[in-house]
């Protein structure tokens, strides 16, 4: 099972996303590695399945992981860190809802 730091007072879904990206960047998760199933993550960390689903879907939307029907989620074979950083910045900017900053993010 993955070694993740979960603070129950914070947003679980965002923590899962951040932790998994950190594991990839540190080389502990490599391209093609499967993530634990939604059920096993939920049971192991005593968190809701919807939090795990949301995190995995967010990772997929960022291009960090891919899903294979009936097989689960795995680290994307092509993980462009620069593209990921732009998408991460974009998602942060969307959160603060400043259209001018979003435009600047895509023009870097």
C-alpha positions, 0 to 999 in steps of 0.5 A: 500500500502507498505511504500517504500522509492524510490529515483528516482536518483537511480536504482528503481528495486534494491530499490524495492528489498531492501525495500521489503526484509527490510519489511520482516525482520522487520516483516511488511510483513509476510510469505504468505502475497501478494505483491501489484499487478504490476500495482498498485505498478507501478501506486502508485509510478509512476514507470514503470511496467518493474521496478516492474516486474524486482524487483518481478522476482529478489525477486523470484529468491532469494527465497524471494517471490513466484508467483502464476499464476493469483494471483500475488506474495507473501512472500515465506512460507519458507524464510531462512534468512541465505540462503537469505544472501548467495544469496544476497552476491552472487548477489553482488559478481556477480556484481563485477565479481570476480570468486574467491570471488563468490567461497568463498561465497558459501563455507561459 
